[in-house]
Amino acid sequence: MAVIETVERLLPPSLRARVVPLVGKVATALTDKGETARAQRQALTAFAIRIASAAIAFLSQILLARIMGEFEYGLYAFVWVIVILAGSLSCLGFHTSIIRFSHRYIADGEPGMVRGLNIASCLIALAASTVFGCLGFAFLFLFGDHIEPYYVVPVGIALFIIPMIAVGDILDGMARTRGWTISALAPTYILRPILILTFMATAALSGAPASARTAMAAALAATYVTTFAHILQLTLRLRGAYGTAPRRYQLGTWLKFSLPLFLVDGISFLLTNADVVVVGLYLPPDQVGIYFAAAKTIVLVQFVYFSIKAAAAPRFSAIIAENDMKALATFAGEAARWTFWPSLAIGICTLAAGELLLSLFGPAFTEGHWLMAILFAGILAKASVGPGEVLLNMAGKQNLCVALYAITLIVAITLNVMLIPLYGLTGAAMSSAGAVMVEALLLHVAVRRTLGIVLFAFARPDPNRPGAT
C-alpha cells in the first residue's frame, strides 16, 4: 500500500484524479468481504485465467498451424468446433441449471438434493453424449461415401471425445457453484490446450504425420486426461461438503428447467460457431483455417466476457434467491460495464497488432486481418450488454431466451447462406457480426421489458425507477 500511495503522489494532479478512484475500487474488491466484492474477485480470477488461457490457446493454435499447414489445420479446426459444439449440447442445459438449483438447495438447507443433482447431472450428460456419438457413427456408416474422405477419420476420432467434453462442462458448473473459479476454468482453458499441443508435438517429433488425424488423436488423449483429473480433484475437494444426507432427486423439475437452457445453449453455440461450420461446408479447409485463425485472434477480446459470465452466474442466482431486485439491477449494470470497457481496450490493441499476430500462423493467414475488424464490431455490441442471457436464465426467463436465440440463429444462418457464397470469408465475418448485434439488441430489450433493468454499459441509475440501472 505504501508503494501505491507513493506512486499516486508522483502522478500529475489530472491523472491522479482519474487513477486514485480506480485504485480504490480495486483495493476494495480485493479486501472487502461483501458479496459484490467476492463476485469481483471471482471475475478478476476468471479474467486472469482467461488471459493465461488466451495466451496458451493462441500460442498452441499458431504452433499447430505451423506444424500442419493451412489445409490440415483448417480440417482440424472444423472438426474440433463440431466436437466442442456436440459435447456442450450433450449437457442438456445441466451445466447451467446446476448452479441455480444448488444455490437454492443450499439456502433451503437441503444438502441431499445437491448431492443428487451432482450425480444426476453427470450421468445425464454422459448418457446424452454417448447417444450423440452413436448417432455420429451411424451417420458415417450410412453417408460416409458422400462426404470428402479426408473428413472421415478425424470425425470418427472426434466422436470418442464428446462424452468427456460434456462431463467436463458439468464439472465446471459444480466448481462455479462453490465459487471455485480456478477449479472451474483451469482444466478446460489451461490444462487441455497445453496437453493437446504437448501430445501433438510429441507425435510429430516421433515421426507421426503432421495431419488432422494426428491432431485429433492428441485432442482425444488430452481431453480424457483433463476430465479424469478434474473428476478426481473435485471428488476429493467436495468430500464431506454436503454431509451424509441421502441423495434426493427431482428429475422432472430439473429437466423442465434444463431443457430450455439446452435450447438456449444449443442455439447460442450454433450462433457462435455457425460461421466456421458454414465456411467449412462452402469453402475448402485452407479457407476454414484462415477464417479460424482470424476468429481465434480477435476472440482474445471475448475472454473478458467469459470471465464476467463465470463470476456473474452464481452472484445473479444468489441475489435472485434473496429477491432483492435493486441489488440485482445494480450488479447487472456493473457486470455490463466490467465487460464493455476492458473489451474495448483489448480489442483496439488486438486489431492494431492483428496483421503481425496472424503472420505468426503463416504468410497465408494475414488475409484474415480485415475479418478481425468486422468480427470485433459484433463482439463489442455483445459486450455492451454484458452477460444478459445469464441474467435471464438465472431469473427463470429461459423460455424467453430460447425465443431470442432462435430468432438470432435464424438471422445468422440466413446471413451466412446469403453472404458466404457471394463474399467468401468477408461474408462470413459480416454474417457473424450482424447476428451478434441482433442478439445484443434483443437481450437489451428483453431484460428491460421483463426485469425492468436497463442493461447497457452506458446506462446509469434512474432515480424514478428504483429497480433499474
PLY file of the C-alpha trace (Angstrom):
ply
format ascii 1.0
element vertex 469
property float x
property float y
property float z
element edge 468
property int vertex1
property int vertex2
end_header
0.00 0.00 0.00
2.89 2.34 0.74
4.22 1.82 -2.78
0.81 2.60 -4.28
0.50 5.77 -2.19
3.98 6.89 -3.27
3.14 6.33 -6.94
-0.13 8.25 -6.53
1.74 11.25 -5.09
4.12 11.26 -8.06
1.32 11.36 -10.62
0.22 14.66 -12.18
-2.93 16.05 -10.50
-5.17 15.49 -13.54
-4.06 11.87 -13.93
-4.16 11.29 -10.18
-7.82 12.35 -10.11
-8.61 9.53 -12.55
-6.30 6.85 -11.17
-6.93 7.19 -7.42
-10.67 6.30 -7.54
-9.89 3.31 -9.78
-7.17 2.08 -7.42
-9.58 2.50 -4.53
-12.18 0.35 -6.25
-9.62 -2.37 -6.99
-8.37 -2.30 -3.39
-11.94 -2.57 -2.11
-12.64 -5.51 -4.42
-9.53 -7.31 -3.17
-10.13 -6.76 0.55
-13.86 -6.28 1.13
-15.83 -9.28 2.41
-19.16 -8.35 0.82
-20.85 -10.46 -1.84
-20.30 -7.93 -4.63
-16.59 -7.75 -3.83
-16.49 -11.53 -3.75
-18.02 -11.62 -7.22
-15.48 -9.04 -8.37
-12.64 -11.20 -7.05
-14.08 -14.19 -8.85
-14.30 -12.12 -12.02
-10.69 -10.98 -11.62
-9.59 -14.57 -11.05
-11.55 -15.74 -14.07
-10.12 -12.82 -16.02
-6.56 -13.84 -15.10
-7.26 -17.45 -16.07
-8.74 -16.35 -19.37
-5.70 -14.17 -20.06
-3.44 -17.16 -19.46
-5.82 -19.36 -21.45
-5.93 -16.93 -24.35
-2.14 -16.79 -24.46
-1.82 -20.58 -24.29
-4.58 -21.21 -26.82
-3.22 -18.58 -29.19
0.30 -19.98 -28.99
-0.92 -23.54 -29.41
-3.01 -22.61 -32.46
-0.01 -20.89 -34.02
2.19 -23.93 -33.45
-0.48 -26.32 -34.70
-0.91 -24.23 -37.85
2.85 -24.16 -38.35
3.13 -27.91 -37.83
0.20 -28.89 -40.06
-0.12 -26.13 -42.67
-3.32 -24.30 -43.52
-5.16 -27.25 -45.14
-4.70 -29.80 -42.33
-5.06 -27.07 -39.71
-8.35 -25.92 -41.25
-9.57 -29.52 -41.30
-8.66 -29.97 -37.63
-10.26 -26.63 -36.68
-13.53 -27.53 -38.40
-13.79 -30.94 -36.72
-12.77 -29.56 -33.31
-15.53 -26.95 -33.48
-18.02 -29.75 -34.16
-16.68 -31.69 -31.15
-17.00 -28.74 -28.76
-20.46 -28.00 -30.07
-21.71 -31.58 -29.67
-20.08 -32.02 -26.25
-21.55 -28.83 -24.85
-25.01 -29.64 -26.18
-24.81 -33.07 -24.55
-25.07 -31.43 -21.12
-28.76 -30.78 -21.92
-28.53 -27.50 -20.01
-27.49 -29.09 -16.70
-24.10 -27.34 -16.63
-26.05 -24.08 -16.12
-29.07 -25.29 -14.15
-26.80 -26.98 -11.60
-25.68 -23.50 -10.50
-29.21 -22.22 -10.00
-30.57 -25.26 -8.17
-27.52 -25.76 -5.98
-27.78 -22.24 -4.57
-31.47 -22.76 -3.89
-30.93 -26.08 -2.11
-28.04 -24.74 -0.07
-30.16 -21.75 1.01
-33.02 -24.11 1.92
-30.73 -26.45 3.88
-31.20 -29.45 1.59
-27.73 -30.98 1.02
-29.26 -34.28 -0.11
-30.77 -32.50 -3.11
-27.38 -31.03 -4.02
-25.76 -34.47 -3.86
-28.47 -35.95 -6.05
-28.25 -33.07 -8.52
-24.48 -33.50 -8.91
-24.72 -37.22 -9.64
-27.74 -36.91 -11.92
-26.13 -34.11 -13.95
-23.01 -36.17 -14.67
-24.97 -39.29 -15.61
-27.39 -37.41 -17.87
-24.52 -35.66 -19.67
-22.66 -38.94 -20.10
-25.74 -40.72 -21.45
-26.69 -37.90 -23.84
-23.14 -37.56 -25.17
-22.96 -41.31 -25.78
-26.14 -41.07 -27.82
-24.63 -38.16 -29.79
-21.56 -40.25 -30.52
-23.58 -43.28 -31.64
-25.64 -41.11 -33.97
-22.42 -39.72 -35.40
-21.08 -43.20 -36.13
-24.41 -44.15 -37.71
-24.14 -41.09 -39.95
-20.61 -42.03 -41.02
-21.71 -45.59 -41.74
-24.69 -44.53 -43.84
-23.35 -41.44 -45.58
-19.57 -41.77 -45.34
-19.31 -42.31 -49.09
-20.94 -38.94 -49.75
-18.52 -36.73 -47.78
-14.91 -35.85 -48.53
-12.68 -38.77 -47.47
-10.28 -36.54 -45.54
-13.07 -35.80 -43.04
-13.98 -39.41 -42.15
-11.14 -40.46 -39.82
-10.84 -37.13 -37.92
-14.61 -37.12 -37.35
-14.51 -40.75 -36.22
-11.85 -39.93 -33.64
-13.77 -36.83 -32.57
-16.88 -38.83 -31.70
-14.99 -40.53 -28.87
-14.15 -37.11 -27.37
-17.74 -35.88 -26.99
-18.55 -37.64 -23.65
-15.53 -36.16 -21.90
-16.33 -32.66 -23.16
-19.86 -32.99 -21.75
-18.77 -34.30 -18.35
-16.10 -31.61 -18.16
-18.73 -28.89 -18.63
-20.81 -30.35 -15.78
-17.74 -30.35 -13.53
-17.18 -26.70 -14.47
-20.71 -25.91 -13.25
-20.17 -27.78 -9.97
-16.99 -25.84 -9.23
-18.57 -22.48 -10.10
-21.44 -23.23 -7.72
-18.92 -23.32 -4.88
-17.15 -20.18 -6.12
-14.04 -22.18 -7.11
-13.19 -20.20 -10.21
-9.74 -21.70 -10.71
-11.03 -25.26 -10.35
-13.85 -24.48 -12.78
-11.85 -22.89 -15.57
-8.25 -24.13 -15.34
-8.81 -27.73 -16.55
-10.62 -26.71 -19.74
-8.84 -23.47 -20.55
-5.32 -24.12 -19.26
-4.59 -27.82 -18.93
-6.37 -29.18 -22.00
-4.80 -26.89 -24.65
-1.35 -27.45 -23.12
-1.84 -31.21 -23.31
-3.17 -31.10 -26.88
-0.10 -29.18 -28.02
2.24 -31.39 -25.99
0.80 -34.63 -27.37
0.73 -33.27 -30.93
4.32 -32.04 -30.78
5.46 -35.34 -29.27
3.71 -37.29 -32.03
5.19 -35.08 -34.77
8.70 -35.39 -33.32
8.23 -39.16 -33.15
7.57 -39.32 -36.87
3.78 -39.32 -36.96
2.22 -37.47 -39.92
1.52 -33.80 -39.23
-2.15 -34.22 -40.09
-5.59 -33.53 -38.71
-5.84 -37.21 -37.78
-2.84 -36.93 -35.50
-4.12 -33.67 -34.03
-7.50 -35.23 -33.23
-5.78 -38.20 -31.59
-3.81 -35.74 -29.45
-7.04 -33.93 -28.56
-8.64 -37.25 -27.62
-5.85 -38.13 -25.18
-5.70 -34.60 -23.74
-9.45 -34.40 -23.14
-9.62 -37.73 -21.32
-6.64 -36.89 -19.11
-8.08 -33.46 -18.29
-11.57 -34.70 -17.46
-10.46 -37.59 -15.28
-8.05 -35.31 -13.41
-10.90 -32.84 -12.85
-13.18 -35.61 -11.56
-10.53 -36.72 -9.07
-9.83 -33.17 -7.91
-13.50 -32.27 -7.34
-14.28 -35.61 -5.69
-11.56 -35.02 -3.12
-12.47 -31.38 -2.59
-16.20 -31.98 -2.22
-15.81 -34.92 0.11
-17.99 -34.16 3.12
-19.05 -30.74 1.80
-22.74 -31.72 1.80
-22.66 -34.11 4.74
-24.00 -37.64 4.57
-27.61 -36.83 3.77
-29.11 -39.40 1.37
-29.24 -38.29 -2.23
-32.59 -36.98 -3.39
-33.74 -36.40 -6.93
-36.25 -34.16 -8.68
-35.59 -35.17 -12.28
-38.85 -33.73 -13.55
-38.17 -30.31 -12.06
-34.56 -30.32 -13.21
-35.41 -31.39 -16.75
-38.21 -28.85 -17.00
-35.76 -26.08 -16.18
-32.74 -27.51 -18.01
-34.22 -28.38 -21.40
-35.00 -24.75 -22.29
-31.41 -23.96 -21.26
-30.33 -26.76 -23.59
-32.13 -24.98 -26.40
-30.61 -21.63 -25.37
-27.11 -23.08 -25.16
-27.58 -25.05 -28.35
-28.71 -22.04 -30.28
-26.00 -19.91 -28.65
-23.28 -22.40 -29.57
-24.64 -22.72 -33.08
-24.73 -18.94 -33.32
-21.13 -18.67 -32.11
-19.84 -21.36 -34.45
-22.26 -21.17 -37.38
-19.81 -19.11 -39.41
-17.00 -21.68 -39.06
-19.39 -24.56 -39.83
-20.88 -22.89 -42.90
-17.44 -21.82 -44.14
-16.43 -25.48 -43.80
-19.46 -26.53 -45.84
-18.94 -24.00 -48.63
-15.17 -23.48 -48.77
-12.09 -25.76 -48.69
-10.20 -26.44 -45.42
-7.43 -23.91 -46.16
-10.05 -21.12 -46.18
-11.51 -22.51 -42.96
-8.00 -22.30 -41.47
-7.62 -18.63 -42.41
-11.05 -17.74 -41.02
-10.49 -19.77 -37.86
-7.12 -18.07 -37.25
-8.71 -14.62 -37.59
-11.58 -15.60 -35.28
-9.20 -17.14 -32.75
-7.11 -13.97 -32.73
-9.93 -11.50 -32.20
-11.58 -13.87 -29.73
-8.84 -12.79 -27.34
-11.23 -9.94 -26.61
-14.02 -12.29 -25.56
-12.21 -13.72 -22.56
-13.36 -10.56 -20.76
-16.99 -11.53 -21.39
-16.47 -15.14 -20.38
-14.65 -14.09 -17.22
-17.52 -11.84 -16.15
-20.05 -14.50 -17.14
-18.30 -17.13 -15.00
-18.39 -14.87 -11.94
-21.81 -13.33 -12.56
-23.90 -16.51 -12.82
-23.63 -17.60 -9.17
-23.99 -14.00 -7.97
-27.14 -13.46 -10.06
-28.53 -16.72 -8.67
-27.79 -15.71 -5.07
-29.37 -12.24 -5.43
-32.46 -13.66 -7.10
-32.80 -16.19 -4.28
-32.83 -13.20 -1.88
-35.45 -11.44 -4.07
-33.52 -8.15 -3.96
-34.33 -6.51 -7.30
-32.47 -3.30 -6.51
-29.26 -5.23 -5.82
-29.87 -7.28 -8.96
-30.21 -4.16 -11.10
-27.07 -2.63 -9.58
-24.98 -5.74 -10.07
-26.28 -6.28 -13.63
-25.23 -2.76 -14.58
-21.81 -3.26 -13.03
-21.39 -6.53 -14.92
-22.14 -4.79 -18.23
-19.55 -2.09 -17.53
-16.98 -4.64 -16.35
-17.48 -6.37 -19.71
-17.52 -3.44 -22.13
-14.59 -1.22 -21.22
-11.88 -3.90 -20.94
-13.23 -5.45 -24.16
-12.90 -2.12 -25.96
-9.34 -1.55 -24.78
-8.15 -5.08 -25.51
-9.91 -5.11 -28.88
-8.22 -1.93 -30.08
-4.81 -3.29 -29.11
-5.53 -6.63 -30.77
-6.61 -5.00 -34.02
-3.53 -2.79 -34.04
-1.31 -5.87 -33.83
-3.62 -8.04 -35.92
-1.54 -8.47 -39.07
1.57 -9.28 -37.07
-0.34 -11.80 -34.96
-1.84 -13.51 -37.99
1.55 -13.72 -39.71
2.67 -15.97 -36.87
0.29 -18.65 -38.18
1.93 -18.45 -41.60
2.12 -15.99 -44.53
-1.26 -17.03 -45.97
-3.13 -16.24 -42.75
-2.64 -12.43 -42.94
-5.56 -12.44 -45.36
-7.76 -12.59 -42.29
-6.80 -9.19 -40.83
-9.81 -7.38 -42.28
-12.06 -10.14 -40.94
-10.90 -9.34 -37.39
-12.20 -5.76 -37.62
-15.61 -6.94 -38.78
-15.86 -9.57 -36.06
-14.80 -7.07 -33.39
-17.82 -4.88 -34.16
-20.10 -7.74 -33.16
-18.07 -8.60 -30.07
-18.27 -5.01 -28.86
-22.03 -4.91 -29.34
-22.42 -8.04 -27.21
-20.04 -6.66 -24.57
-22.20 -3.54 -24.20
-25.00 -5.60 -22.59
-22.73 -7.92 -20.60
-23.96 -11.39 -19.61
-27.60 -10.62 -20.38
-28.57 -14.21 -21.20
-27.12 -15.38 -17.87
-29.29 -12.86 -16.04
-32.42 -14.01 -17.86
-31.64 -17.68 -17.26
-30.97 -17.20 -13.56
-34.22 -15.19 -13.29
-36.20 -18.11 -14.69
-36.72 -16.50 -18.12
-35.05 -19.35 -20.01
-38.05 -19.82 -22.32
-37.73 -16.22 -23.42
-34.03 -16.82 -24.04
-34.93 -19.73 -26.31
-37.12 -17.46 -28.41
-34.49 -14.71 -28.60
-31.72 -17.07 -29.59
-33.94 -18.86 -32.09
-34.54 -15.53 -33.83
-30.83 -14.72 -33.72
-29.86 -18.13 -35.09
-32.30 -17.77 -37.97
-30.74 -14.39 -38.74
-27.22 -15.87 -38.52
-27.93 -18.84 -40.77
-29.78 -16.68 -43.28
-26.92 -14.18 -43.44
-24.29 -16.92 -43.71
-26.09 -18.75 -46.51
-26.66 -15.49 -48.38
-23.30 -13.77 -47.88
-20.68 -16.54 -47.85
-21.34 -17.67 -51.45
-21.21 -14.03 -52.55
-18.34 -12.62 -50.49
-16.50 -15.66 -49.13
-14.71 -15.10 -45.84
-15.77 -11.45 -45.66
-19.37 -12.57 -45.94
-18.86 -15.00 -43.06
-17.46 -12.25 -40.84
-20.27 -9.86 -41.77
-22.86 -12.54 -41.01
-21.35 -13.33 -37.62
-21.06 -9.68 -36.56
-24.57 -8.85 -37.77
-26.13 -11.76 -35.91
-24.35 -10.86 -32.66
-25.59 -7.27 -32.95
-29.13 -8.58 -33.28
-28.55 -10.80 -30.25
-27.34 -7.85 -28.15
-30.33 -5.72 -29.11
-32.81 -8.50 -28.29
-31.19 -9.18 -24.91
-31.27 -5.48 -24.01
-34.97 -5.22 -24.87
-35.87 -8.49 -23.12
-34.12 -7.62 -19.85
-35.72 -4.18 -19.81
-39.22 -5.47 -20.53
-39.18 -8.45 -18.13
-36.99 -7.29 -15.23
-37.16 -3.51 -15.50
-33.36 -3.31 -15.81
-31.70 -1.18 -18.48
-28.78 -3.46 -19.22
-26.31 -1.29 -21.09
-22.73 -0.32 -20.37
-23.51 3.40 -20.72
-26.68 3.36 -18.60
-26.81 4.99 -15.18
-29.27 4.53 -12.31
-32.63 6.22 -12.85
-33.98 7.66 -9.58
-37.52 7.40 -10.93
-37.13 3.66 -11.44
-35.72 2.15 -8.25
-35.28 -1.26 -9.82
-33.50 -0.02 -12.92
-29.92 0.57 -13.80
0 1
1 2
2 3
3 4
4 5
5 6
6 7
7 8
8 9
9 10
10 11
11 12
12 13
13 14
14 15
15 16
16 17
17 18
18 19
19 20
20 21
21 22
22 23
23 24
24 25
25 26
26 27
27 28
28 29
29 30
30 31
31 32
32 33
33 34
34 35
35 36
36 37
37 38
38 39
39 40
40 41
41 42
42 43
43 44
44 45
45 46
46 47
47 48
48 49
49 50
50 51
51 52
52 53
53 54
54 55
55 56
56 57
57 58
58 59
59 60
60 61
61 62
62 63
63 64
64 65
65 66
66 67
67 68
68 69
69 70
70 71
71 72
72 73
73 74
74 75
75 76
76 77
77 78
78 79
79 80
80 81
81 82
82 83
83 84
84 85
85 86
86 87
87 88
88 89
89 90
90 91
91 92
92 93
93 94
94 95
95 96
96 97
97 98
98 99
99 100
100 101
101 102
102 103
103 104
104 105
105 106
106 107
107 108
108 109
109 110
110 111
111 112
112 113
113 114
114 115
115 116
116 117
117 118
118 119
119 120
120 121
121 122
122 123
123 124
124 125
125 126
126 127
127 128
128 129
129 130
130 131
131 132
132 133
133 134
134 135
135 136
136 137
137 138
138 139
139 140
140 141
141 142
142 143
143 144
144 145
145 146
146 147
147 148
148 149
149 150
150 151
151 152
152 153
153 154
154 155
155 156
156 157
157 158
158 159
159 160
160 161
161 162
162 163
163 164
164 165
165 166
166 167
167 168
168 169
169 170
170 171
171 172
172 173
173 174
174 175
175 176
176 177
177 178
178 179
179 180
180 181
181 182
182 183
183 184
184 185
185 186
186 187
187 188
188 189
189 190
190 191
191 192
192 193
193 194
194 195
195 196
196 197
197 198
198 199
199 200
200 201
201 202
202 203
203 204
204 205
205 206
206 207
207 208
208 209
209 210
210 211
211 212
212 213
213 214
214 215
215 216
216 217
217 218
218 219
219 220
220 221
221 222
222 223
223 224
224 225
225 226
226 227
227 228
228 229
229 230
230 231
231 232
232 233
233 234
234 235
235 236
236 237
237 238
238 239
239 240
240 241
241 242
242 243
243 244
244 245
245 246
246 247
247 248
248 249
249 250
250 251
251 252
252 253
253 254
254 255
255 256
256 257
257 258
258 259
259 260
260 261
261 262
262 263
263 264
264 265
265 266
266 267
267 268
268 269
269 270
270 271
271 272
272 273
273 274
274 275
275 276
276 277
277 278
278 279
279 280
280 281
281 282
282 283
283 284
284 285
285 286
286 287
287 288
288 289
289 290
290 291
291 292
292 293
293 294
294 295
295 296
296 297
297 298
298 299
299 300
300 301
301 302
302 303
303 304
304 305
305 306
306 307
307 308
308 309
309 310
310 311
311 312
312 313
313 314
314 315
315 316
316 317
317 318
318 319
319 320
320 321
321 322
322 323
323 324
324 325
325 326
326 327
327 328
328 329
329 330
330 331
331 332
332 333
333 334
334 335
335 336
336 337
337 338
338 339
339 340
340 341
341 342
342 343
343 344
344 345
345 346
346 347
347 348
348 349
349 350
350 351
351 352
352 353
353 354
354 355
355 356
356 357
357 358
358 359
359 360
360 361
361 362
362 363
363 364
364 365
365 366
366 367
367 368
368 369
369 370
370 371
371 372
372 373
373 374
374 375
375 376
376 377
377 378
378 379
379 380
380 381
381 382
382 383
383 384
384 385
385 386
386 387
387 388
388 389
389 390
390 391
391 392
392 393
393 394
394 395
395 396
396 397
397 398
398 399
399 400
400 401
401 402
402 403
403 404
404 405
405 406
406 407
407 408
408 409
409 410
410 411
411 412
412 413
413 414
414 415
415 416
416 417
417 418
418 419
419 420
420 421
421 422
422 423
423 424
424 425
425 426
426 427
427 428
428 429
429 430
430 431
431 432
432 433
433 434
434 435
435 436
436 437
437 438
438 439
439 440
440 441
441 442
442 443
443 444
444 445
445 446
446 447
447 448
448 449
449 450
450 451
451 452
452 453
453 454
454 455
455 456
456 457
457 458
458 459
459 460
460 461
461 462
462 463
463 464
464 465
465 466
466 467
467 468
